[in-house]
Structures are given as structure tokens and as C-alpha cells.
Amino acid sequence: MSYFVQVVVDGLSNGAIYAALALAIVLVYRATGLINFAQGGMAVAATFVAYALVRAGVPVLVALLAAVVAGFVLGAVLERGVMRHFERGEPDTAIVATIALLLLLTGGSAFFFGYEPHPFPSLFPNRTFEVLGVFISLRSIGTIVVLLAVMAGLQLLFRSTKLGLAMRAVADNPQSSALSALPVSRLLMVGWGLAAALGAIGGVLVAPQLFISPGMLDFVLVYALAAAILGGLDSPVGAVVAAGFIGVAEALAGAYLDVVGDDLKIAVPFVAVMVILVLRPQGLFGTKTTVRV
């Protein structure tokens, strides 16, 4: 039993990494109606800002705040300078543009910092403690607590604030929102800025475990997209729950299914995701959309 609990705890720790990026993907989708493949590159670029400041002797917490500000500015500039030109075009064109931004941001980070992974200090003590034979990392607990706080903040933003409600209206129907005197362009810019700032938080949280590099979040992005879609693209709670499910399913499959092992365990959560989406296409916590013809 203690081994089973240990595997589940390790899976939740991995799920917290996936949730960090999944929340940012959900934020962009709820604010703009677009799936942003560049989210990982934006998060890494902002995290490198924190890395440069830490190397200069700045405390990690101050570097995190600076990375959040830098991420917001980066997201706003990319929306204003690039994505704005695809607002009235086909959604598929905008998605391809985000993929191009991912490659551009990854290449830019490599140009300034190289491709070699670098160690990054953690916001939380790198210690573990034992509870009934199960070893739990303080770093993982701190990451999960921060992500839960971010999730609650996003729920509050989109359900209880004028800004969040306006962003949702723009994502659902930008034409009607413009006729209602909502500043559509400004709200889209704010949505991208907030998502990049959230990505900076996630990047700083997971960098101590993954080591910071330009491709640090490329693999995580695949899991994060799966978690965002499984949980429901309009649900921060769903993204966190789905990320935890994916992390635990992967860990249990690798530990208990000899046929799967370490090589094929990546496929297990994605098979489960496909099965669940066949039964519930809108995701676990997503809203079912009804269109009147």
C-alpha cells in the first residue's frame, strides 16, 4: 500500500508540472477563443528573465515577480504585434501563427542562453519528509499549493469580475462585444498578457525540477494540451484535475503494467483521454455548447 501511495504522490507531482502550463492554455482560450501553442515558448522566455536576474544576485522571489511582469509585457506585445493581424482571419491560420511564435521564441531563448540546461533555484526548500512510509517533497507541495491558488484566482476572475466576464464575452462573440462598446482589442491583449504572466509563474515553479533550457516545456506542452482538452478548455478546475489524472495514470501504468513499462507509459493517459472524450467531447468540466440553426 505504501508503494501504491508513493506512486500516486509522484504522479501528482508530475501532474502539477502539466497543470502549470494547462492553466495558461485555458486562460488564453477563455480570453480569446484560441488554443495557443506558443504558450510554452512564452513561459520559457519569461523564466529566462528570472534566471538572468538570479545569476545577477537577485533573490528568487523578486526574480519571479520580474518574470511575471516581463511575461505580461511579452504576451501583450505578441498579441498587439503579431496575433492582432489574424483576428478576422481563419482560426486555423491563427493557430499556425502560434506554432511559428513557439519556434521563434525557442530559437531566441537559445540564441541568448544556449541549448544547455541550467540549474535553477527553487522557491521552496528542496527537502522531503516521510509520512507512513511515503516520501513527500516540500517543493512538490509548494508547487501544488501555488497552482491551486492560481486556479481559484482564475475561477474568481472569470466568474466574479467585470474584466473576466468581458474577456469571456469577447472570446464567445467578438462582434457582439464590439457592438456592446467593449474594448475588444484591449481585452484580447490583456488576455494574452495574463496568460504569459501565468506561464512565467509555472516556468519558475517547474524549472528547478526540469532544469531551464529553451526546450524545457516542449514535452510538457503535449501533456498540458491534453489536460486542458480533457478537463474542458473553458475550465481552470478541469485543467488541474485532468493534469493530476494524467500524471497519476502515467505513473501507475509504468509501475504496475509490465507490458507498458517506462517506454509505453506515455501512451496510457492519452488512450484514456481519447476514451473519455468520445463519451464526453466537451471534457470533464467543460460546457456543452448548443447551437441553434
C-alpha positions as CSV (number, residue, x, y, z in Angstrom):
1,M,0.0,0.0,0.0
2,S,2.8,2.4,0.8
3,Y,4.3,1.8,-2.6
4,F,1.0,2.5,-4.3
5,V,0.6,5.7,-2.4
6,Q,4.2,6.7,-3.3
7,V,3.5,6.2,-7.0
8,V,0.3,8.3,-6.7
9,V,2.2,11.1,-5.0
10,D,4.9,11.0,-7.6
11,G,2.2,11.1,-10.3
12,L,0.5,14.1,-8.7
13,S,3.9,15.8,-8.6
14,N,4.3,15.3,-12.3
15,G,0.7,16.4,-12.8
16,A,1.4,19.7,-11.1
17,I,4.0,20.4,-13.8
18,Y,1.5,19.7,-16.5
19,A,-1.2,21.8,-14.8
20,A,1.1,24.9,-14.7
21,L,1.0,25.1,-18.4
22,A,-2.5,23.8,-18.9
23,L,-3.9,26.7,-16.8
24,A,-2.2,29.2,-19.1
25,I,-3.7,27.5,-22.1
26,V,-7.1,27.6,-20.6
27,L,-6.7,31.3,-19.8
28,V,-5.8,32.2,-23.4
29,Y,-8.7,30.1,-24.6
30,R,-11.3,31.7,-22.3
31,A,-10.0,35.2,-23.1
32,T,-9.5,34.8,-26.9
33,G,-11.2,31.5,-28.0
34,L,-7.8,30.4,-29.4
35,I,-5.5,27.4,-28.4
36,N,-2.1,28.9,-28.0
37,F,0.7,26.5,-29.0
38,A,3.3,29.3,-28.2
39,Q,2.4,29.2,-24.5
40,G,5.4,27.0,-23.7
41,G,7.8,29.3,-25.5
42,M,6.4,32.4,-23.8
43,A,6.7,30.7,-20.4
44,V,10.4,29.7,-21.1
45,A,11.3,33.2,-22.3
46,A,9.9,34.8,-19.1
47,T,11.6,32.2,-17.0
48,F,14.9,33.1,-18.6
49,V,14.4,36.6,-17.4
50,A,14.2,35.3,-13.8
51,Y,17.2,33.1,-14.5
52,A,19.3,36.1,-15.7
53,L,18.3,38.1,-12.6
54,V,19.1,35.2,-10.2
55,R,22.5,34.9,-11.8
56,A,23.0,38.6,-11.1
57,G,22.3,38.0,-7.4
58,V,18.6,38.9,-7.2
59,P,16.5,36.9,-4.8
60,V,14.3,34.2,-6.4
61,L,11.1,35.7,-5.3
62,V,12.0,39.1,-6.7
63,A,13.1,37.4,-9.9
64,L,9.7,35.7,-10.1
65,L,7.9,39.0,-9.8
66,A,10.1,40.5,-12.5
67,A,9.4,37.4,-14.7
68,V,5.7,37.9,-14.3
69,V,5.9,41.5,-15.4
70,A,8.1,40.6,-18.3
71,G,5.8,37.7,-19.3
72,F,2.8,40.1,-19.3
73,V,4.6,42.6,-21.5
74,L,5.8,39.8,-23.8
75,G,2.3,38.4,-24.2
76,A,0.7,41.8,-24.8
77,V,3.4,42.7,-27.4
78,L,3.0,39.4,-29.2
79,E,-0.8,39.9,-29.3
80,R,-0.6,43.5,-30.4
81,G,2.3,43.0,-32.9
82,V,1.5,39.6,-34.4
83,M,-1.8,37.9,-33.4
84,R,-3.8,41.1,-34.0
85,H,-3.3,40.7,-37.7
86,F,-5.1,37.3,-37.6
87,E,-8.2,38.4,-35.6
88,R,-10.6,38.4,-38.6
89,G,-9.0,35.5,-40.5
90,E,-9.5,31.8,-40.2
91,P,-8.9,30.3,-36.8
92,D,-6.6,27.7,-38.3
93,T,-4.3,30.4,-39.6
94,A,-4.0,31.9,-36.1
95,I,-3.1,28.5,-34.7
96,V,-0.3,28.1,-37.2
97,A,0.9,31.6,-36.3
98,T,1.2,30.5,-32.6
99,I,3.3,27.5,-33.7
100,A,5.6,29.9,-35.6
101,L,5.8,32.0,-32.5
102,L,6.8,28.9,-30.5
103,L,9.7,28.2,-32.8
104,L,10.7,31.9,-32.8
105,L,10.7,32.1,-29.0
106,T,12.6,28.9,-28.6
107,G,15.2,30.0,-31.1
108,G,15.5,33.4,-29.4
109,S,16.0,31.8,-26.0
110,A,18.7,29.5,-27.4
111,F,20.4,32.4,-29.1
112,F,20.9,34.3,-25.8
113,F,21.3,31.4,-23.3
114,G,22.3,28.4,-25.4
115,Y,20.7,25.0,-25.5
116,E,22.4,23.5,-22.5
117,P,20.2,23.0,-19.4
118,H,21.0,25.2,-16.4
119,P,20.1,24.6,-12.7
120,F,17.6,27.0,-11.3
121,P,17.0,27.6,-7.6
122,S,13.6,26.7,-6.1
123,L,11.2,28.9,-4.3
124,F,10.7,26.2,-1.7
125,P,13.2,24.1,0.3
126,N,14.5,21.0,-1.5
127,R,13.7,18.7,1.3
128,T,11.5,15.6,1.7
129,F,9.7,14.2,4.7
130,E,8.2,10.7,5.4
131,V,4.6,10.0,6.3
132,L,3.7,6.4,6.9
133,G,6.5,5.2,4.6
134,V,5.6,7.7,1.8
135,F,8.2,10.4,0.9
136,I,6.8,13.8,0.0
137,S,8.8,16.7,-1.4
138,L,8.2,20.1,0.0
139,R,8.9,21.5,-3.4
140,S,6.0,19.5,-4.9
141,I,3.7,20.5,-2.1
142,G,4.6,24.2,-2.6
143,T,4.0,23.9,-6.4
144,I,0.6,22.3,-5.9
145,V,-0.5,24.9,-3.4
146,V,0.5,27.7,-5.7
147,L,-1.3,26.1,-8.6
148,L,-4.4,25.6,-6.5
149,A,-4.3,29.3,-5.6
150,V,-3.9,30.3,-9.2
151,M,-6.8,28.0,-10.2
152,A,-9.0,29.6,-7.6
153,G,-7.9,33.1,-8.8
154,L,-8.8,32.3,-12.4
155,Q,-12.2,31.0,-11.3
156,L,-12.8,34.2,-9.4
157,L,-11.6,36.3,-12.3
158,F,-13.9,34.7,-14.9
159,R,-17.0,34.4,-12.8
160,S,-17.0,37.4,-10.5
161,T,-15.2,40.3,-12.0
162,K,-16.1,42.7,-14.8
163,L,-12.8,42.1,-16.5
164,G,-13.2,38.3,-16.6
165,L,-16.8,38.5,-17.8
166,A,-15.8,40.9,-20.5
167,M,-13.0,38.6,-21.6
168,R,-15.4,35.7,-21.8
169,A,-17.8,37.8,-23.9
170,V,-15.1,38.7,-26.3
171,A,-14.0,35.1,-26.7
172,D,-17.6,33.9,-27.3
173,N,-18.7,36.7,-29.7
174,P,-16.2,39.5,-30.6
175,Q,-18.7,41.2,-33.0
176,S,-21.5,41.5,-30.5
177,S,-19.0,42.5,-27.8
178,A,-17.7,45.4,-30.0
179,L,-21.4,46.5,-30.6
180,S,-21.8,46.5,-26.8
181,A,-18.9,49.0,-26.5
182,L,-16.5,46.5,-25.1
183,P,-12.8,47.3,-26.0
184,V,-12.3,44.0,-27.8
185,S,-8.7,44.7,-28.9
186,R,-7.6,45.8,-25.5
187,L,-9.2,42.8,-23.8
188,L,-7.5,40.4,-26.2
189,M,-4.2,42.0,-25.4
190,V,-4.8,41.7,-21.6
191,G,-5.8,38.1,-22.1
192,W,-2.5,37.2,-23.8
193,G,-0.6,39.2,-21.2
194,L,-2.2,37.4,-18.3
195,A,-1.6,34.1,-19.8
196,A,2.1,34.8,-20.4
197,A,2.4,36.1,-16.8
198,L,0.8,32.8,-15.6
199,G,3.2,30.9,-17.8
200,A,6.1,32.7,-16.1
201,I,4.8,31.5,-12.7
202,G,4.6,28.0,-14.0
203,G,8.0,28.1,-15.6
204,V,9.7,29.4,-12.4
205,L,7.9,26.7,-10.4
206,V,9.0,23.8,-12.6
207,A,12.4,25.0,-13.7
208,P,14.2,23.6,-10.6
209,Q,12.9,20.1,-11.4
210,L,13.4,20.2,-15.2
211,F,16.4,22.5,-15.4
212,I,15.9,25.5,-17.5
213,S,16.6,25.3,-21.2
214,P,14.9,26.6,-24.4
215,G,13.1,23.3,-24.9
216,M,12.3,22.8,-21.2
217,L,8.5,22.8,-21.7
218,D,8.2,21.3,-25.2
219,F,7.4,17.8,-23.9
220,V,5.3,19.3,-21.1
221,L,3.2,21.2,-23.6
222,V,1.9,18.0,-25.1
223,Y,0.6,16.8,-21.6
224,A,-0.7,20.3,-20.9
225,L,-2.7,20.4,-24.1
226,A,-4.2,17.0,-23.3
227,A,-5.0,18.1,-19.7
228,A,-6.7,21.4,-21.0
229,I,-8.8,19.5,-23.5
230,L,-9.7,16.7,-21.2
231,G,-10.7,19.0,-18.4
232,G,-12.6,21.3,-20.7
233,L,-10.9,24.2,-22.4
234,D,-13.1,26.7,-20.5
235,S,-12.5,25.2,-17.0
236,P,-9.4,26.0,-14.9
237,V,-10.6,23.4,-12.3
238,G,-10.9,20.9,-15.1
239,A,-7.3,21.6,-16.3
240,V,-5.9,20.9,-12.8
241,V,-8.0,17.8,-12.2
242,A,-7.2,16.4,-15.7
243,A,-3.4,17.1,-15.3
244,G,-3.4,15.2,-12.0
245,F,-5.3,12.3,-13.6
246,I,-2.8,12.2,-16.5
247,G,0.2,12.3,-14.1
248,V,-1.2,9.5,-11.9
249,A,-2.4,7.3,-14.8
250,E,1.1,7.5,-16.3
251,A,2.8,6.7,-13.1
252,L,0.5,3.8,-12.2
253,A,0.8,2.3,-15.7
254,G,4.6,2.4,-15.6
255,A,4.7,0.9,-12.1
256,Y,2.1,-1.9,-12.4
257,L,1.7,-2.8,-16.0
258,D,4.7,-4.9,-17.1
259,V,3.6,-4.8,-20.8
260,V,3.7,-1.0,-20.7
261,G,6.8,-0.2,-18.7
262,D,8.7,3.1,-18.9
263,D,8.7,3.1,-22.7
264,L,5.0,3.0,-23.4
265,K,3.6,4.6,-20.2
266,I,3.3,7.9,-22.1
267,A,0.6,6.3,-24.3
268,V,-1.7,5.2,-21.4
269,P,-3.1,8.6,-20.3
270,F,-3.6,9.6,-23.9
271,V,-5.6,6.5,-24.6
272,A,-7.7,7.3,-21.5
273,V,-8.1,10.9,-22.7
274,M,-9.4,9.7,-26.1
275,V,-11.9,7.2,-24.5
276,I,-13.2,9.9,-22.1
277,L,-13.6,12.5,-24.9
278,V,-15.5,10.0,-27.0
279,L,-18.0,9.7,-24.2
280,R,-17.9,13.4,-23.2
281,P,-16.5,15.6,-26.1
282,Q,-16.6,18.9,-24.1
283,G,-14.3,17.5,-21.4
284,L,-14.8,16.5,-17.8
285,F,-15.7,20.0,-16.6
286,G,-16.3,21.8,-20.0
287,T,-19.5,23.5,-21.0
288,K,-21.6,21.8,-23.7
289,T,-22.3,24.3,-26.5
290,T,-25.8,24.2,-28.1
291,V,-26.1,26.0,-31.5
292,R,-29.5,27.0,-32.8
293,V,-29.8,26.5,-36.6
